């Protein structure tokens, strides 16, 4: 006969076995899981820090006005950082599942079926990533560019702002009013880059019909020369603003167009400074311009 002491001992061994197995797993695979997760967190933080360090260095080296190569390098650095994080997270997930004795190879067949099913729903993501790849590869725009994006199904005027982030999936803009606009890359049907290589500030100056055309043209030419000689504007201008001549005629006024070639993205600042100088000079010479001083849409090339 089996005595009570033998039964109790067997029960104790049976209850202790699972605890021993758990402890052994914790010291082996469990420790590896903790190390994998910790390593992934450290690696992603390092990748993010390194990406920020690289982009900051690019911005510092490019100075006030970013070159096209600097904008492209900044965008590429953002894409590489984003891709690195995705790869690290995916690999960590697979390795952790293996430590839990989950047969990853067993997911191949179901994953194929699920992949086909999700493929129809994930077409948008694939389109976004392909569009983002070509945006970066073709250097359509980069970090810091002032762009106007025409979006399918969006407003006819599009969205205008400064590029703050470019990834393979989205483009993020900051408008002049401080709003953040996030657009899927596949939804972008047209890009107007207002800060590529150089830009133009175009100002149409309304002049009373009684004023002498030659005198006004001479005044505007002098304003352009003084603006180009000014230290505050010289670095933002590529050459002295030019008087293009009469742009339009009305019964009581005519408009003279002044064009200034500027550094990329500086056309708005230069336009405001020139309008103030023109208005002050005309008033000082006794020429009263109408209340409006129109500025044509700034252009870039």
C-alpha positions as CSV (number, residue, x, y, z in Angstrom):
1,X,0.0,0.0,0.0
2,X,1.0,3.6,-0.7
3,X,1.1,5.5,2.5
4,X,-0.1,9.0,3.1
5,X,3.4,10.3,3.2
6,X,4.2,8.9,-0.3
7,X,1.1,10.6,-1.8
8,X,1.9,13.9,-0.2
9,X,5.5,13.7,-1.5
10,X,4.2,13.0,-5.0
11,X,1.8,15.9,-4.9
12,X,4.6,18.2,-3.8
13,X,6.8,17.1,-6.6
14,X,4.0,17.5,-9.1
15,X,3.2,21.1,-7.8
16,X,6.9,22.0,-7.8
17,X,7.6,20.9,-11.4
18,X,5.7,23.7,-13.1
19,X,7.4,26.3,-10.9
20,X,10.8,24.8,-11.7
21,X,10.0,24.9,-15.4
22,X,8.9,28.6,-15.2
23,X,12.0,29.5,-13.3
24,X,14.2,27.7,-15.8
25,X,12.3,29.5,-18.7
26,X,12.7,32.8,-16.9
27,X,16.5,32.3,-16.5
28,X,16.8,31.3,-20.2
29,X,14.3,32.4,-22.8
30,X,12.6,34.9,-20.4
31,X,15.9,36.7,-19.9
32,X,16.5,36.8,-23.6
33,X,13.1,38.4,-24.2
34,X,13.9,41.1,-21.7
35,X,17.3,41.7,-23.3
36,X,15.7,41.8,-26.8
37,X,13.1,44.3,-25.8
38,X,15.6,46.4,-23.9
39,X,18.0,46.3,-26.8
40,X,15.3,47.2,-29.3
41,X,14.3,50.2,-27.1
42,X,17.9,51.3,-26.8
43,X,18.6,50.8,-30.5
44,X,15.5,52.8,-31.6
45,X,16.4,55.6,-29.2
46,X,19.9,55.6,-30.6
47,X,18.6,55.7,-34.1
48,X,16.3,58.6,-33.3
49,X,19.1,60.5,-31.5
50,X,21.5,59.8,-34.4
51,X,18.9,60.9,-37.0
52,X,18.2,64.2,-35.0
53,X,22.0,64.7,-34.7
54,X,22.5,64.3,-38.5
55,X,19.6,66.6,-39.4
56,X,20.7,69.2,-36.9
57,X,24.2,69.2,-38.3
58,X,22.8,69.5,-41.9
59,X,20.7,72.5,-40.9
60,X,23.7,74.2,-39.1
61,X,26.0,73.7,-42.1
62,X,23.4,74.9,-44.6
63,X,23.0,78.3,-42.8
64,X,20.1,80.6,-43.1
65,X,19.3,79.6,-46.7
66,X,19.3,75.8,-47.2
67,X,20.8,74.5,-50.4
68,X,18.9,71.9,-52.5
69,X,21.4,69.2,-51.6
70,X,21.0,70.0,-47.9
71,X,17.2,69.7,-48.2
72,X,17.5,66.4,-49.9
73,X,20.0,65.0,-47.3
74,X,17.7,66.1,-44.5
75,X,14.7,64.3,-46.1
76,X,16.8,61.2,-46.8
77,X,18.0,61.2,-43.1
78,X,14.3,61.3,-42.0
79,X,13.4,58.4,-44.3
80,X,16.3,56.2,-43.2
81,X,15.5,56.9,-39.5
82,X,11.9,55.9,-40.0
83,X,12.8,52.8,-42.0
84,X,15.3,51.7,-39.4
85,X,12.8,51.9,-36.6
86,X,10.3,49.8,-38.5
87,X,12.9,47.1,-39.2
88,X,14.0,47.0,-35.6
89,X,10.5,46.6,-34.3
90,X,9.6,43.9,-36.8
91,X,12.7,41.9,-36.1
92,X,12.2,42.2,-32.3
93,X,8.7,41.0,-32.6
94,X,9.7,37.9,-34.6
95,X,12.6,37.0,-32.2
96,X,10.3,37.4,-29.1
97,X,7.7,35.1,-30.6
98,X,10.4,32.5,-31.1
99,X,11.4,32.8,-27.5
100,X,7.8,32.0,-26.5
101,X,8.1,28.8,-28.7
102,X,5.6,30.1,-31.2
103,X,6.3,28.4,-34.5
104,X,6.9,31.4,-36.8
105,X,7.3,29.1,-39.8
106,X,3.8,27.9,-39.2
107,X,2.5,31.4,-39.9
108,X,3.8,31.3,-43.5
109,X,0.7,29.7,-45.1
110,X,-1.9,31.6,-43.1
111,X,0.2,34.8,-43.6
112,X,0.1,34.3,-47.3
113,X,-3.7,34.0,-47.3
114,X,-4.1,37.0,-44.9
115,X,-1.5,38.9,-47.0
116,X,-3.6,38.4,-50.1
117,X,-6.7,39.5,-48.2
118,X,-5.1,42.5,-46.7
119,X,-3.3,43.4,-49.9
120,X,-6.5,44.8,-51.3
121,X,-7.0,46.9,-48.3
122,X,-3.4,47.9,-48.0
123,X,-3.0,49.1,-51.6
124,X,-3.3,52.7,-50.2
125,X,-0.2,52.2,-48.0
126,X,1.8,50.6,-50.8
127,X,0.8,53.6,-53.0
128,X,1.9,56.0,-50.3
129,X,5.3,54.4,-49.9
130,X,5.9,54.2,-53.7
131,X,5.0,57.8,-54.1
132,X,7.2,58.8,-51.1
133,X,10.1,56.9,-52.6
134,X,9.8,58.8,-55.9
135,X,9.4,62.1,-54.1
136,X,12.7,61.5,-52.3
137,X,14.5,60.0,-55.3
138,X,13.4,62.7,-57.7
139,X,14.1,65.5,-55.2
140,X,10.7,67.1,-55.8
141,X,11.0,68.8,-52.4
142,X,12.8,68.4,-49.1
143,X,12.8,69.6,-45.5
144,X,12.4,73.4,-45.3
145,X,11.0,73.8,-48.7
146,X,8.0,76.2,-49.2
147,X,5.6,74.2,-51.3
148,X,2.0,74.2,-52.4
149,X,0.4,70.7,-52.6
150,X,-2.6,70.0,-54.8
151,X,-4.4,67.0,-53.2
152,X,-6.9,64.8,-54.9
153,X,-10.4,65.7,-53.7
154,X,-8.9,68.7,-51.7
155,X,-9.4,72.4,-52.0
156,X,-8.6,73.9,-55.4
157,X,-6.1,76.3,-53.9
158,X,-4.2,73.4,-52.4
159,X,-2.2,73.6,-49.2
160,X,0.8,76.0,-48.9
161,X,3.4,75.7,-46.1
162,X,6.9,74.8,-45.1
163,X,7.9,71.1,-45.2
164,X,8.5,69.9,-41.7
165,X,8.7,66.1,-42.3
166,X,8.9,63.8,-45.3
167,X,8.6,60.0,-44.9
168,X,7.8,57.3,-47.3
169,X,4.1,57.5,-46.3
170,X,3.2,61.1,-45.5
171,X,4.3,64.7,-46.0
172,X,3.8,67.2,-43.1
173,X,3.5,71.0,-43.8
174,X,3.4,74.0,-41.4
175,X,1.2,76.8,-42.9
176,X,1.9,80.5,-42.3
177,X,-0.9,80.5,-39.7
178,X,0.8,77.7,-37.7
179,X,-1.5,74.9,-38.8
180,X,0.0,71.5,-39.4
181,X,-1.2,69.8,-42.6
182,X,-0.5,66.0,-43.0
183,X,-1.0,64.6,-46.5
184,X,-0.6,61.0,-47.7
185,X,2.0,61.0,-50.5
186,X,-0.3,59.1,-52.9
187,X,-2.9,61.8,-52.6
188,X,-0.6,64.5,-54.0
189,X,-1.3,65.1,-57.6
190,X,0.8,68.3,-58.1
191,X,3.6,70.0,-56.3
192,X,4.4,73.7,-56.7
193,X,7.9,74.3,-55.1
194,X,8.2,78.0,-54.1
195,X,11.7,77.7,-52.9
196,X,13.6,75.7,-55.5
197,X,17.0,77.2,-56.5
198,X,15.7,80.8,-56.5
199,X,12.4,82.7,-56.2
200,X,10.9,86.1,-57.3
201,X,9.0,88.8,-55.4
202,X,6.7,90.6,-57.9
203,X,5.2,93.9,-56.9
204,X,2.8,95.9,-59.0
205,X,3.0,99.6,-57.9
206,X,-0.2,101.6,-58.6
207,X,0.8,105.2,-59.7
208,X,-1.6,108.1,-60.3
209,X,-2.0,108.9,-64.0
210,X,-0.8,112.5,-63.4
211,X,2.6,111.3,-62.2
212,X,5.5,111.4,-64.6
213,X,6.4,107.9,-65.7
214,X,10.1,108.5,-66.2
215,X,10.4,110.1,-62.7
216,X,8.6,107.2,-61.0
217,X,10.7,104.6,-62.8
218,X,13.8,106.3,-61.7
219,X,12.6,106.4,-58.1
220,X,11.8,102.7,-58.2
221,X,15.1,101.9,-59.7
222,X,16.8,103.8,-56.9
223,X,14.8,102.0,-54.3
224,X,15.9,98.7,-55.7
225,X,19.6,99.7,-55.7
226,X,19.3,100.9,-52.1
227,X,17.6,97.7,-51.1
228,X,20.3,95.6,-52.7
229,X,23.0,97.7,-51.0
230,X,21.4,97.3,-47.6
231,X,23.1,94.7,-45.5
232,X,19.8,93.3,-44.2
233,X,18.5,92.5,-47.7
234,X,21.7,92.0,-49.7
235,X,22.1,88.3,-48.6
236,X,18.5,87.6,-49.5
237,X,18.6,89.2,-53.0
238,X,20.4,87.6,-55.9
239,X,20.6,90.9,-57.8
240,X,19.2,94.4,-57.6
241,X,15.4,94.5,-58.1
242,X,14.5,95.5,-61.6
243,X,11.7,97.8,-62.9
244,X,10.0,95.9,-65.7
245,X,7.8,98.9,-66.9
246,X,4.1,99.5,-67.1
247,X,2.1,96.4,-66.4
248,X,-1.5,97.8,-66.8
249,X,-3.3,101.0,-67.6
250,X,-6.6,102.3,-66.0
251,X,-8.4,105.6,-66.3
252,X,-6.9,107.2,-63.2
253,X,-3.8,105.1,-62.6
254,X,-1.2,102.8,-64.1
255,X,0.8,100.0,-62.6
256,X,4.5,99.6,-62.7
257,X,5.9,96.1,-62.1
258,X,9.0,95.6,-59.9
259,X,10.7,92.2,-59.9
260,X,13.3,91.0,-57.4
261,X,15.1,87.6,-57.6
262,X,15.6,86.3,-54.1
263,X,17.0,83.3,-52.3
264,X,14.7,80.3,-52.0
265,X,11.8,81.0,-49.7
266,X,12.8,84.6,-49.0
267,X,10.4,86.2,-51.6
268,X,7.8,87.1,-49.0
269,X,10.2,88.9,-46.6
270,X,11.8,90.7,-49.5
271,X,8.4,91.7,-50.9
272,X,7.3,93.2,-47.6
273,X,10.5,95.1,-47.2
274,X,10.3,96.5,-50.8
275,X,6.7,97.5,-50.4
276,X,7.6,99.5,-47.3
277,X,10.5,101.2,-49.0
278,X,8.5,102.0,-52.2
279,X,5.6,103.5,-50.2
280,X,8.0,105.6,-48.1
281,X,9.9,106.9,-51.1
282,X,6.7,107.8,-53.1
283,X,5.3,109.7,-50.1
284,X,8.5,111.5,-49.6
285,X,8.5,112.6,-53.2
286,X,4.9,113.8,-53.0
287,X,3.4,111.0,-55.1
288,X,0.3,109.7,-53.4
289,X,-0.3,106.1,-54.4
290,X,-3.7,104.4,-54.1
291,X,-4.5,102.6,-50.8
292,X,-3.7,99.2,-52.3
293,X,-0.2,98.1,-53.3
294,X,-0.7,94.8,-54.9
295,X,1.8,92.0,-54.9
296,X,1.6,89.4,-57.7
297,X,1.8,85.8,-56.7
298,X,5.5,85.0,-55.8
299,X,7.1,82.6,-58.1
300,X,10.0,80.2,-57.9
301,X,12.2,78.3,-60.3
